[in-house]
């Protein structure tokens, strides 16, 4: 089983995975994920939550995480 290097998604990851070019837009995207999962503003967003929100498969997303 190939485990991801990290379990937390950062704005830079969102920019790389989705092609979003603006860091502010990527942060807003993270805020939308936090809102869906009823998390506080500074809470971590996990790989699982990101994949559930976007519909992307975890195996494909984990390739982009360094």
N, CA, C and O atoms as a CHARMM CRD file, in Angstrom:
* protein
*
  264
    1    1 UNK  N      0.84800  -1.19100   0.00000 PROA 1      0.00000
    2    1 UNK  CA     0.00000   0.00000   0.00000 PROA 1      0.00000
    3    1 UNK  C      0.88700   1.24600   0.00000 PROA 1      0.00000
    4    1 UNK  O      1.82300   1.34700   0.79400 PROA 1      0.00000
    5    2 UNK  N      0.59700   2.16900  -0.86900 PROA 2      0.00000
    6    2 UNK  CA     1.37500   3.38900  -0.99100 PROA 2      0.00000
    7    2 UNK  C      0.73200   4.48700  -0.14500 PROA 2      0.00000
    8    2 UNK  O     -0.33700   4.99200  -0.49000 PROA 2      0.00000
    9    3 UNK  N      1.37600   4.85500   0.95100 PROA 3      0.00000
   10    3 UNK  CA     0.83600   5.87200   1.84500 PROA 3      0.00000
   11    3 UNK  C      1.27900   7.25800   1.39900 PROA 3      0.00000
   12    3 UNK  O      2.40100   7.41200   0.91700 PROA 3      0.00000
   13    4 UNK  N      0.42800   8.27200   1.54700 PROA 4      0.00000
   14    4 UNK  CA     0.83500   9.62900   1.20400 PROA 4      0.00000
   15    4 UNK  C      1.89500  10.12100   2.17700 PROA 4      0.00000
   16    4 UNK  O      1.98000   9.65100   3.31200 PROA 4      0.00000
   17    5 UNK  N      2.69600  11.06600   1.72500 PROA 5      0.00000
   18    5 UNK  CA     3.74100  11.62400   2.57200 PROA 5      0.00000
   19    5 UNK  C      3.16400  12.47700   3.69200 PROA 5      0.00000
   20    5 UNK  O      3.75400  12.56900   4.76900 PROA 5      0.00000
   21    6 UNK  N      2.03500  13.09200   3.45100 PROA 6      0.00000
   22    6 UNK  CA     1.37300  13.92900   4.45500 PROA 6      0.00000
   23    6 UNK  C     -0.11700  13.65000   4.43500 PROA 6      0.00000
   24    6 UNK  O     -0.64800  13.07000   3.48900 PROA 6      0.00000
   25    7 UNK  N     -0.77300  14.07200   5.49200 PROA 7      0.00000
   26    7 UNK  CA    -2.22400  13.89300   5.58600 PROA 7      0.00000
   27    7 UNK  C     -2.95600  15.23200   5.58500 PROA 7      0.00000
   28    7 UNK  O     -4.18500  15.26200   5.64500 PROA 7      0.00000
   29    8 UNK  N     -2.21900  16.33300   5.51800 PROA 8      0.00000
   30    8 UNK  CA    -2.81200  17.67000   5.60000 PROA 8      0.00000
   31    8 UNK  C     -2.64700  18.38000   4.25800 PROA 8      0.00000
   32    8 UNK  O     -1.60300  18.28200   3.61300 PROA 8      0.00000
   33    9 UNK  N     -3.68000  19.08700   3.85700 PROA 9      0.00000
   34    9 UNK  CA    -3.67100  19.83200   2.59800 PROA 9      0.00000
   35    9 UNK  C     -3.42900  21.31500   2.88900 PROA 9      0.00000
   36    9 UNK  O     -4.05700  21.89900   3.77200 PROA 9      0.00000
   37   10 UNK  N     -2.51500  21.90600   2.13500 PROA 10     0.00000
   38   10 UNK  CA    -2.18200  23.32100   2.24900 PROA 10     0.00000
   39   10 UNK  C     -2.63600  24.05600   0.98600 PROA 10     0.00000
   40   10 UNK  O     -2.89900  23.42300  -0.03600 PROA 10     0.00000
   41   11 UNK  N     -2.73000  25.39300   1.05100 PROA 11     0.00000
   42   11 UNK  CA    -3.13100  26.14900  -0.13700 PROA 11     0.00000
   43   11 UNK  C     -2.24300  25.86300  -1.35700 PROA 11     0.00000
   44   11 UNK  O     -2.73700  25.79600  -2.48300 PROA 11     0.00000
   45   12 UNK  N     -0.95400  25.69700  -1.13300 PROA 12     0.00000
   46   12 UNK  CA    -0.05300  25.41500  -2.25300 PROA 12     0.00000
   47   12 UNK  C     -0.40900  24.08400  -2.92500 PROA 12     0.00000
   48   12 UNK  O     -0.29800  23.95300  -4.14400 PROA 12     0.00000
   49   13 UNK  N     -0.83600  23.10200  -2.13200 PROA 13     0.00000
   50   13 UNK  CA    -1.27100  21.82200  -2.69600 PROA 13     0.00000
   51   13 UNK  C     -2.49300  22.01900  -3.58200 PROA 13     0.00000
   52   13 UNK  O     -2.57500  21.45700  -4.67400 PROA 13     0.00000
   53   14 UNK  N     -3.43100  22.81000  -3.11000 PROA 14     0.00000
   54   14 UNK  CA    -4.64800  23.07400  -3.87800 PROA 14     0.00000
   55   14 UNK  C     -4.29800  23.75300  -5.19400 PROA 14     0.00000
   56   14 UNK  O     -4.88600  23.44500  -6.23100 PROA 14     0.00000
   57   15 UNK  N     -3.34400  24.67600  -5.15300 PROA 15     0.00000
   58   15 UNK  CA    -2.91700  25.34800  -6.37200 PROA 15     0.00000
   59   15 UNK  C     -2.32100  24.34600  -7.36000 PROA 15     0.00000
   60   15 UNK  O     -2.59600  24.41500  -8.55800 PROA 15     0.00000
   61   16 UNK  N     -1.52000  23.43200  -6.86800 PROA 16     0.00000
   62   16 UNK  CA    -0.87200  22.43800  -7.72200 PROA 16     0.00000
   63   16 UNK  C     -1.87600  21.43600  -8.29300 PROA 16     0.00000
   64   16 UNK  O     -1.82300  21.09900  -9.47600 PROA 16     0.00000
   65   17 UNK  N     -2.78400  20.96700  -7.44900 PROA 17     0.00000
   66   17 UNK  CA    -3.73300  19.92500  -7.85600 PROA 17     0.00000
   67   17 UNK  C     -4.80100  20.46800  -8.80100 PROA 17     0.00000
   68   17 UNK  O     -5.13600  19.82500  -9.79700 PROA 17     0.00000
   69   18 UNK  N     -5.33300  21.64100  -8.49400 PROA 18     0.00000
   70   18 UNK  CA    -6.47600  22.16000  -9.24600 PROA 18     0.00000
   71   18 UNK  C     -6.10500  23.12700 -10.36400 PROA 18     0.00000
   72   18 UNK  O     -6.91200  23.37600 -11.26000 PROA 18     0.00000
   73   19 UNK  N     -4.90700  23.66700 -10.32100 PROA 19     0.00000
   74   19 UNK  CA    -4.52000  24.65900 -11.31800 PROA 19     0.00000
   75   19 UNK  C     -4.89100  26.07500 -10.92600 PROA 19     0.00000
   76   19 UNK  O     -4.68200  27.00600 -11.70500 PROA 19     0.00000
   77   20 UNK  N     -5.43900  26.25500  -9.73000 PROA 20     0.00000
   78   20 UNK  CA    -5.72400  27.60200  -9.22700 PROA 20     0.00000
   79   20 UNK  C     -4.38900  28.32800  -9.11600 PROA 20     0.00000
   80   20 UNK  O     -3.42500  27.77600  -8.58500 PROA 20     0.00000
   81   21 UNK  N     -4.32800  29.55900  -9.61100 PROA 21     0.00000
   82   21 UNK  CA    -3.05500  30.26300  -9.63700 PROA 21     0.00000
   83   21 UNK  C     -2.90800  31.30500  -8.53900 PROA 21     0.00000
   84   21 UNK  O     -1.81200  31.82700  -8.33300 PROA 21     0.00000
   85   22 UNK  N     -3.96400  31.61300  -7.84300 PROA 22     0.00000
   86   22 UNK  CA    -3.93100  32.64700  -6.81500 PROA 22     0.00000
   87   22 UNK  C     -4.00400  32.01400  -5.43100 PROA 22     0.00000
   88   22 UNK  O     -4.91300  31.23300  -5.15100 PROA 22     0.00000
   89   23 UNK  N     -3.04600  32.34800  -4.56300 PROA 23     0.00000
   90   23 UNK  CA    -3.00400  31.77200  -3.21600 PROA 23     0.00000
   91   23 UNK  C     -4.24700  32.14900  -2.41100 PROA 23     0.00000
   92   23 UNK  O     -4.73300  31.34800  -1.61300 PROA 23     0.00000
   93   24 UNK  N     -4.75100  33.33800  -2.61000 PROA 24     0.00000
   94   24 UNK  CA    -5.95100  33.76800  -1.88200 PROA 24     0.00000
   95   24 UNK  C     -7.15000  32.89500  -2.26100 PROA 24     0.00000
   96   24 UNK  O     -7.94000  32.51400  -1.39700 PROA 24     0.00000
   97   25 UNK  N     -7.28200  32.58600  -3.52900 PROA 25     0.00000
   98   25 UNK  CA    -8.36700  31.72000  -3.99600 PROA 25     0.00000
   99   25 UNK  C     -8.22300  30.32400  -3.40400 PROA 25     0.00000
  100   25 UNK  O     -9.21700  29.70100  -3.03300 PROA 25     0.00000
  101   26 UNK  N     -6.99900  29.83200  -3.31400 PROA 26     0.00000
  102   26 UNK  CA    -6.75600  28.51200  -2.72100 PROA 26     0.00000
  103   26 UNK  C     -7.13100  28.51200  -1.24200 PROA 26     0.00000
  104   26 UNK  O     -7.68800  27.53200  -0.74800 PROA 26     0.00000
  105   27 UNK  N     -6.83200  29.60100  -0.52700 PROA 27     0.00000
  106   27 UNK  CA    -7.21800  29.69700   0.88900 PROA 27     0.00000
  107   27 UNK  C     -8.73500  29.73000   1.03500 PROA 27     0.00000
  108   27 UNK  O     -9.28300  29.11800   1.95100 PROA 27     0.00000
  109   28 UNK  N     -9.40900  30.43400   0.14400 PROA 28     0.00000
  110   28 UNK  CA   -10.87500  30.46700   0.17500 PROA 28     0.00000
  111   28 UNK  C    -11.45200  29.08100  -0.09000 PROA 28     0.00000
  112   28 UNK  O    -12.46500  28.70000   0.49800 PROA 28     0.00000
  113   29 UNK  N    -10.80600  28.33200  -0.97200 PROA 29     0.00000
  114   29 UNK  CA   -11.22400  26.96100  -1.25500 PROA 29     0.00000
  115   29 UNK  C    -11.10800  26.11200   0.01100 PROA 29     0.00000
  116   29 UNK  O    -12.00200  25.32400   0.31800 PROA 29     0.00000
  117   30 UNK  N    -10.00400  26.27300   0.74500 PROA 30     0.00000
  118   30 UNK  CA    -9.84300  25.55900   2.01900 PROA 30     0.00000
  119   30 UNK  C    -10.92900  25.96800   3.01000 PROA 30     0.00000
  120   30 UNK  O    -11.45300  25.12900   3.74200 PROA 30     0.00000
  121   31 UNK  N    -11.26300  27.25000   3.03300 PROA 31     0.00000
  122   31 UNK  CA   -12.32400  27.72300   3.93000 PROA 31     0.00000
  123   31 UNK  C    -13.66800  27.07000   3.60100 PROA 31     0.00000
  124   31 UNK  O    -14.44400  26.76000   4.50500 PROA 31     0.00000
  125   32 UNK  N    -13.94500  26.86100   2.31600 PROA 32     0.00000
  126   32 UNK  CA   -15.18900  26.18800   1.92300 PROA 32     0.00000
  127   32 UNK  C    -15.20900  24.74800   2.43300 PROA 32     0.00000
  128   32 UNK  O    -16.24800  24.25100   2.86700 PROA 32     0.00000
  129   33 UNK  N    -14.06600  24.09100   2.37600 PROA 33     0.00000
  130   33 UNK  CA   -13.98000  22.71600   2.87700 PROA 33     0.00000
  131   33 UNK  C    -14.20700  22.70300   4.38500 PROA 33     0.00000
  132   33 UNK  O    -14.95200  21.86700   4.89700 PROA 33     0.00000
  133   34 UNK  N    -13.56100  23.63500   5.09900 PROA 34     0.00000
  134   34 UNK  CA   -13.74700  23.71600   6.55700 PROA 34     0.00000
  135   34 UNK  C    -15.21200  23.95900   6.90400 PROA 34     0.00000
  136   34 UNK  O    -15.74600  23.36000   7.83700 PROA 34     0.00000
  137   35 UNK  N    -15.84800  24.83300   6.15400 PROA 35     0.00000
  138   35 UNK  CA   -17.25700  25.14700   6.41300 PROA 35     0.00000
  139   35 UNK  C    -18.12700  23.90900   6.23300 PROA 35     0.00000
  140   35 UNK  O    -19.01500  23.64800   7.04500 PROA 35     0.00000
  141   36 UNK  N    -17.87500  23.14400   5.16800 PROA 36     0.00000
  142   36 UNK  CA   -18.66600  21.92900   4.91600 PROA 36     0.00000
  143   36 UNK  C    -18.53300  20.93600   6.06400 PROA 36     0.00000
  144   36 UNK  O    -19.50700  20.28500   6.44200 PROA 36     0.00000
  145   37 UNK  N    -17.33300  20.81900   6.61600 PROA 37     0.00000
  146   37 UNK  CA   -17.09000  19.85200   7.68300 PROA 37     0.00000
  147   37 UNK  C    -17.22100  20.47300   9.07900 PROA 37     0.00000
  148   37 UNK  O    -16.87400  19.85100  10.08300 PROA 37     0.00000
  149   38 UNK  N    -17.73100  21.72000   9.12200 PROA 38     0.00000
  150   38 UNK  CA   -17.98800  22.41900  10.39100 PROA 38     0.00000
  151   38 UNK  C    -16.73600  22.49300  11.26200 PROA 38     0.00000
  152   38 UNK  O    -16.76200  22.15800  12.44600 PROA 38     0.00000
  153   39 UNK  N    -15.65100  22.93500  10.65300 PROA 39     0.00000
  154   39 UNK  CA   -14.38200  23.07200  11.36100 PROA 39     0.00000
  155   39 UNK  C    -14.11700  24.55400  11.61000 PROA 39     0.00000
  156   39 UNK  O    -14.61800  25.41600  10.88800 PROA 39     0.00000
  157   40 UNK  N    -13.33200  24.83500  12.63100 PROA 40     0.00000
  158   40 UNK  CA   -12.98200  26.22200  12.91900 PROA 40     0.00000
  159   40 UNK  C    -11.98400  26.73700  11.88600 PROA 40     0.00000
  160   40 UNK  O    -11.38200  25.95900  11.14500 PROA 40     0.00000
  161   41 UNK  N    -11.81900  28.04100  11.84900 PROA 41     0.00000
  162   41 UNK  CA   -11.03600  28.68700  10.80200 PROA 41     0.00000
  163   41 UNK  C     -9.60000  28.17100  10.70600 PROA 41     0.00000
  164   41 UNK  O     -9.09900  27.99900   9.59500 PROA 41     0.00000
  165   42 UNK  N     -8.93500  27.92200  11.80300 PROA 42     0.00000
  166   42 UNK  CA    -7.53600  27.50100  11.75900 PROA 42     0.00000
  167   42 UNK  C     -7.31700  26.00300  11.73100 PROA 42     0.00000
  168   42 UNK  O     -6.17700  25.54600  11.81100 PROA 42     0.00000
  169   43 UNK  N     -8.37800  25.23200  11.62100 PROA 43     0.00000
  170   43 UNK  CA    -8.26100  23.76900  11.66900 PROA 43     0.00000
  171   43 UNK  C     -7.60000  23.22600  10.40700 PROA 43     0.00000
  172   43 UNK  O     -7.71600  23.79800   9.32300 PROA 43     0.00000
  173   44 UNK  N     -6.90400  22.10700  10.58100 PROA 44     0.00000
  174   44 UNK  CA    -6.29400  21.41600   9.45000 PROA 44     0.00000
  175   44 UNK  C     -7.37900  20.80300   8.57200 PROA 44     0.00000
  176   44 UNK  O     -8.43900  20.40700   9.05700 PROA 44     0.00000
  177   45 UNK  N     -7.10200  20.73100   7.28200 PROA 45     0.00000
  178   45 UNK  CA    -7.96800  20.01400   6.34400 PROA 45     0.00000
  179   45 UNK  C     -7.20700  18.76200   5.92500 PROA 45     0.00000
  180   45 UNK  O     -6.09400  18.83700   5.40600 PROA 45     0.00000
  181   46 UNK  N     -7.82600  17.61800   6.15700 PROA 46     0.00000
  182   46 UNK  CA    -7.15000  16.35400   5.86000 PROA 46     0.00000
  183   46 UNK  C     -7.29100  15.98800   4.38500 PROA 46     0.00000
  184   46 UNK  O     -8.13100  16.52500   3.66400 PROA 46     0.00000
  185   47 UNK  N     -6.45400  15.07200   3.97200 PROA 47     0.00000
  186   47 UNK  CA    -6.51700  14.55000   2.60900 PROA 47     0.00000
  187   47 UNK  C     -7.88200  13.91900   2.35000 PROA 47     0.00000
  188   47 UNK  O     -8.45800  14.10100   1.27700 PROA 47     0.00000
  189   48 UNK  N     -8.40000  13.17700   3.33100 PROA 48     0.00000
  190   48 UNK  CA    -9.71900  12.54700   3.19400 PROA 48     0.00000
  191   48 UNK  C    -10.81800  13.58400   2.96700 PROA 48     0.00000
  192   48 UNK  O    -11.67700  13.40800   2.10200 PROA 48     0.00000
  193   49 UNK  N    -10.78700  14.66200   3.74700 PROA 49     0.00000
  194   49 UNK  CA   -11.80600  15.71100   3.61900 PROA 49     0.00000
  195   49 UNK  C    -11.71000  16.39800   2.25900 PROA 49     0.00000
  196   49 UNK  O    -12.72500  16.66300   1.61500 PROA 49     0.00000
  197   50 UNK  N    -10.49100  16.68000   1.83500 PROA 50     0.00000
  198   50 UNK  CA   -10.29000  17.30200   0.52500 PROA 50     0.00000
  199   50 UNK  C    -10.85400  16.42000  -0.58500 PROA 50     0.00000
  200   50 UNK  O    -11.55200  16.90100  -1.47700 PROA 50     0.00000
  201   51 UNK  N    -10.54600  15.13200  -0.52200 PROA 51     0.00000
  202   51 UNK  CA   -11.00800  14.20200  -1.55800 PROA 51     0.00000
  203   51 UNK  C    -12.52800  14.05000  -1.54300 PROA 51     0.00000
  204   51 UNK  O    -13.16000  13.97000  -2.59600 PROA 51     0.00000
  205   52 UNK  N    -13.10400  14.01200  -0.35900 PROA 52     0.00000
  206   52 UNK  CA   -14.56600  13.91100  -0.27400 PROA 52     0.00000
  207   52 UNK  C    -15.22300  15.16000  -0.85200 PROA 52     0.00000
  208   52 UNK  O    -16.23300  15.07000  -1.55000 PROA 52     0.00000
  209   53 UNK  N    -14.65200  16.31600  -0.56200 PROA 53     0.00000
  210   53 UNK  CA   -15.20900  17.58400  -1.03700 PROA 53     0.00000
  211   53 UNK  C    -15.10800  17.71000  -2.55600 PROA 53     0.00000
  212   53 UNK  O    -16.05500  18.14600  -3.21100 PROA 53     0.00000
  213   54 UNK  N    -13.96000  17.32800  -3.11500 PROA 54     0.00000
  214   54 UNK  CA   -13.72200  17.52100  -4.54900 PROA 54     0.00000
  215   54 UNK  C    -14.18900  16.35100  -5.40300 PROA 54     0.00000
  216   54 UNK  O    -14.47100  16.51500  -6.59000 PROA 54     0.00000
  217   55 UNK  N    -14.27200  15.16900  -4.79500 PROA 55     0.00000
  218   55 UNK  CA   -14.60200  13.97900  -5.56600 PROA 55     0.00000
  219   55 UNK  C    -13.38900  13.32800  -6.21200 PROA 55     0.00000
  220   55 UNK  O    -13.52500  12.36300  -6.96400 PROA 55     0.00000
  221   56 UNK  N    -12.19400  13.85600  -5.91800 PROA 56     0.00000
  222   56 UNK  CA   -10.96500  13.27300  -6.45100 PROA 56     0.00000
  223   56 UNK  C    -10.62200  12.00700  -5.68100 PROA 56     0.00000
  224   56 UNK  O    -10.96500  11.87800  -4.50600 PROA 56     0.00000
  225   57 UNK  N     -9.95100  11.08000  -6.33800 PROA 57     0.00000
  226   57 UNK  CA    -9.51800   9.85400  -5.67000 PROA 57     0.00000
  227   57 UNK  C     -8.23500  10.12300  -4.89200 PROA 57     0.00000
  228   57 UNK  O     -7.32600  10.80200  -5.37000 PROA 57     0.00000
  229   58 UNK  N     -8.18600   9.57300  -3.68300 PROA 58     0.00000
  230   58 UNK  CA    -7.05000   9.80800  -2.80300 PROA 58     0.00000
  231   58 UNK  C     -5.73000   9.36000  -3.43200 PROA 58     0.00000
  232   58 UNK  O     -4.70200  10.01000  -3.24200 PROA 58     0.00000
  233   59 UNK  N     -5.75100   8.26900  -4.17000 PROA 59     0.00000
  234   59 UNK  CA    -4.52800   7.75700  -4.78900 PROA 59     0.00000
  235   59 UNK  C     -3.94400   8.76400  -5.78200 PROA 59     0.00000
  236   59 UNK  O     -2.72700   8.92700  -5.87500 PROA 59     0.00000
  237   60 UNK  N     -4.81900   9.42900  -6.51400 PROA 60     0.00000
  238   60 UNK  CA    -4.34100  10.40400  -7.50400 PROA 60     0.00000
  239   60 UNK  C     -3.85200  11.67500  -6.82900 PROA 60     0.00000
  240   60 UNK  O     -2.83500  12.24000  -7.23100 PROA 60     0.00000
  241   61 UNK  N     -4.57000  12.12900  -5.80600 PROA 61     0.00000
  242   61 UNK  CA    -4.18900  13.36200  -5.11700 PROA 61     0.00000
  243   61 UNK  C     -2.86200  13.17700  -4.39200 PROA 61     0.00000
  244   61 UNK  O     -2.02700  14.08200  -4.39300 PROA 61     0.00000
  245   62 UNK  N     -2.65700  12.02100  -3.77600 PROA 62     0.00000
  246   62 UNK  CA    -1.43900  11.79700  -2.98600 PROA 62     0.00000
  247   62 UNK  C     -0.17900  11.87500  -3.84000 PROA 62     0.00000
  248   62 UNK  O      0.90300  12.11600  -3.30400 PROA 62     0.00000
  249   63 UNK  N     -0.28700  11.68000  -5.13500 PROA 63     0.00000
  250   63 UNK  CA     0.87500  11.82300  -6.03200 PROA 63     0.00000
  251   63 UNK  C      1.40700  13.24900  -6.05100 PROA 63     0.00000
  252   63 UNK  O      2.59400  13.46800  -6.29000 PROA 63     0.00000
  253   64 UNK  N      0.53100  14.21900  -5.80000 PROA 64     0.00000
  254   64 UNK  CA     0.93000  15.62200  -5.83700 PROA 64     0.00000
  255   64 UNK  C      1.50600  16.11500  -4.51400 PROA 64     0.00000
  256   64 UNK  O      2.08900  17.19700  -4.45900 PROA 64     0.00000
  257   65 UNK  N      1.35100  15.34300  -3.46300 PROA 65     0.00000
  258   65 UNK  CA     1.84300  15.76400  -2.15600 PROA 65     0.00000
  259   65 UNK  C      3.30200  15.37200  -2.01500 PROA 65     0.00000
  260   65 UNK  O      3.66300  14.21300  -2.22000 PROA 65     0.00000
  261   66 UNK  N      4.13200  16.32900  -1.66800 PROA 66     0.00000
  262   66 UNK  CA     5.56800  16.07000  -1.53200 PROA 66     0.00000
  263   66 UNK  C      5.93600  15.65000  -0.13400 PROA 66     0.00000
  264   66 UNK  O      7.10700  15.39500   0.14500 PROA 66     0.00000
